[in-house]
């Protein structure tokens, strides 16, 4: 398993001088280190995890967002038990996205299994952008996803404001 820290650091839980420098400079966070160490230990029991690459990890107040290399998300979604084992190891809900994915693909990953009808990008006068995602149907009390949580994730990971509307 590839992580933001080297394999030695991930196995021992102690940062080498090179990884320590990355940590001090802000290239990696405390969350990156913690998640990398725990997932590396889990990968010893589940060899499927050795095939993925963790790019970043974000702590979203009781939940983790794991940013994976392109194509790794499909590998994990093939066996839902692996995702449950990751959540059990980290003792939190885990959101999975791909780092190199387009904004639309990232939203599809976050809203999975809910389908997104369309995604529009709105450029604001200050140079920032907002994404408007339209979901088919009406929002009900039984809607399976916390939209406010997804908005926070998109803002933290990509720095983009998200607007979600439902098609009637």
C-alpha positions in Angstrom: 0.0 0.0 0.0 1.3 3.4 -0.9 0.7 6.3 1.5 1.8 9.9 1.9 4.5 8.6 4.2 7.1 6.0 3.4 6.5 2.3 4.1 8.9 2.2 7.0 7.1 5.0 8.8 3.7 3.5 8.0 4.7 0.2 9.5 6.5 1.5 12.6 4.3 4.6 13.3 7.5 6.7 13.8 8.4 9.3 11.2 11.8 9.2 9.6 13.6 12.5 9.0 12.3 12.8 5.4 8.7 12.2 6.4 9.1 14.4 9.5 10.3 17.2 7.2 7.1 16.7 5.0 5.0 16.9 8.2 6.7 20.0 9.5 6.4 21.8 6.1 2.7 21.0 5.9 2.8 18.7 2.9 1.2 16.0 5.1 -1.0 16.3 8.1 -1.4 14.5 11.4 -4.5 12.8 9.9 -2.5 11.6 6.9 0.0 10.0 9.2 -2.6 8.4 11.5 -4.7 7.0 8.7 -1.6 5.7 6.8 -0.4 3.8 9.8 -3.7 2.2 10.6 -4.4 1.3 6.9 -1.0 -0.2 6.6 -1.7 -2.5 9.6 -5.0 -3.4 8.1 -3.4 -4.2 4.7 -1.4 -6.9 6.4 -4.6 -8.8 7.1 -6.3 -7.8 3.8 -4.0 -8.0 0.8 -6.5 -6.2 -1.4 -5.5 -3.0 0.4 -1.9 -3.4 -0.8 -3.1 -2.5 -4.3 -4.4 1.0 -3.4 -2.7 4.4 -3.0 -3.7 6.8 -0.3 -3.0 10.4 -1.5 -4.5 12.4 1.4 -6.7 11.9 4.4 -9.0 14.6 5.8 -10.6 14.6 9.3 -14.1 16.0 8.9 -15.2 16.1 12.5 -16.0 12.5 13.3 -15.6 11.2 9.7 -12.6 10.7 7.4 -12.3 11.6 3.7 -9.8 9.4 2.0 -8.4 10.7 -1.3 -7.2 7.7 -3.4 -5.3 7.3 -6.6 -7.5 7.0 -9.8 -9.0 3.6 -10.3 -8.5 2.5 -6.6 -12.1 3.4 -5.7 -13.4 0.8 -8.1 -11.2 -1.9 -6.5 -12.6 -1.1 -3.1 -16.2 -0.9 -4.2 -16.1 -4.4 -5.6 -16.0 -5.8 -2.1 -18.1 -3.7 0.3 -16.7 -5.7 3.3 -13.3 -4.0 2.7 -14.9 -0.6 3.2 -16.6 -1.8 6.3 -13.2 -3.1 7.6 -11.6 0.2 6.9 -14.4 2.0 8.8 -14.0 -0.5 11.7 -10.3 0.1 11.8 -10.5 3.8 11.7 -13.6 3.8 14.0 -15.3 6.4 11.9 -17.4 6.7 8.8 -15.2 6.9 5.7 -15.9 8.9 2.5 -13.8 7.8 -0.5 -12.9 9.9 -3.5 -10.3 9.8 -6.3 -7.7 12.6 -6.2 -7.3 13.1 -10.0 -11.0 12.9 -10.7 -13.0 15.7 -12.3 -15.4 17.7 -10.1 -18.3 15.7 -11.5 -16.6 12.4 -10.8 -15.8 13.5 -7.3 -19.5 14.4 -6.7 -20.6 11.0 -8.2 -18.2 9.3 -5.8 -19.6 11.2 -2.8 -23.2 10.8 -3.8 -22.8 7.1 -4.6 -25.2 5.2 -5.1 -27.5 8.2 -5.8 -27.4 9.3 -9.5 -26.5 12.9 -10.4 -28.5 14.3 -13.3 -26.3 17.2 -14.2 -23.4 19.3 -12.8 -23.0 23.0 -13.7 -20.0 25.2 -12.8 -20.8 28.8 -11.9 -17.9 31.2 -11.9 -18.3 34.0 -9.3 -17.1 37.6 -9.8 -14.3 37.1 -7.2 -12.7 34.3 -9.4 -13.9 31.4 -7.3 -16.4 28.9 -8.5 -19.5 27.2 -7.3 -20.8 23.8 -8.5 -24.5 23.2 -8.9 -25.5 19.5 -8.8 -29.0 18.5 -9.8 -30.4 15.2 -8.4 -33.4 13.5 -10.1 -36.6 13.3 -8.1 -37.7 14.9 -4.9 -35.8 15.1 -1.6 -37.5 13.1 1.0 -36.8 12.3 4.7 -35.4 9.0 3.6 -32.7 10.5 1.3 -29.7 8.3 2.1 -27.0 11.0 2.1 -26.2 14.0 4.3 -26.0 16.8 1.8 -24.6 19.3 4.3 -21.7 16.8 5.0 -21.0 16.5 1.3 -20.9 20.3 0.9 -18.3 20.5 3.7 -16.2 17.8 2.2 -16.2 19.5 -1.3 -15.3 22.8 0.4 -12.4 21.3 2.4 -11.0 19.0 -0.3 -11.4 21.2 -3.4 -12.2 24.7 -2.0 -15.4 24.8 -4.0 -18.9 25.8 -2.8 -21.6 23.3 -3.7 -25.3 23.9 -4.4 -27.5 20.8 -4.6 -31.0 21.0 -6.2 -33.6 18.3 -6.8 -35.4 18.0 -10.1 -39.2 17.8 -9.5 
